């Protein structure tokens, strides 16, 4: 009776029996679920903002091209900038960015390379005063390197820029007055070779100046001494023909005079060392004498007997 009355009361609002819950699965949604976000690959250089690679220069993951300007680099800190570069980056591009940063007034550029898979600052490069004397390092596209004073002929050269005694070479008295580095790189040279050079060179000299690749030295033919050509005539063609012989004599002289110096430097007996030096000096004196059959290099290139035969033993050319 009470149930019937309640149904009548709520009739205006609709009255239905309680329904059993359906056992069928709910309909599938037609909207696909969102794909998980893919994080960008982590840089091997950690938080370095400025990176040079084989394709371009990037700042905060934004490409700046291959030769960024000072305006593009203006938001970097003025005291120290971390410049990271990959092994396959062009070495001249790395040096170009260094020059741009120094030119814009940045006090130090921390050149960072991957060494044994980990980032390492191979050189904390500071600007170089214009008047500073510098050791010149020229990196070639063939992985070779030439070392000398800036603007002068190289005194050391190596077929590879890696695994060389660069620290010993830069410590020689010849470079004592050079307080900076002048570094050049050919367009096809690699940054891993540059990193190997700077990792050693910057230990003694932190001031770095990026320079263009110097032109190859040209041989200038000048008239020979009249004692060598008694007739006094200078024949350029004849000198060119003699160049292989002259080169052979120069190579032999270099081997005989300078090759023993390493052994003499390692001599622990001071008396024997001094005697060896005196012997080398005597050899140099003999080489400076007029050509004769007694000359130390006589056996290297036998002179042609003809227009001006060489003097006999014991005779000199006045």
CORWOZI-V206026 format. One record per helix or strand of 3 or more residues. SS is the DSSP state (H for helix, E for strand). FROM is the first residue (numbers start at 1). TO is the last residue. If there is no record, write none. Layout:
SS_FROM_TO, SS_FROM_TO
This chain:
H_2_13, E_50_52, E_57_59, E_81_85, H_91_103, E_108_115, E_118_126, E_134_139, E_145_149, E_154_158, H_166_170, H_173_175, E_180_185, H_191_201, E_207_210, H_236_257, H_261_265, H_270_287
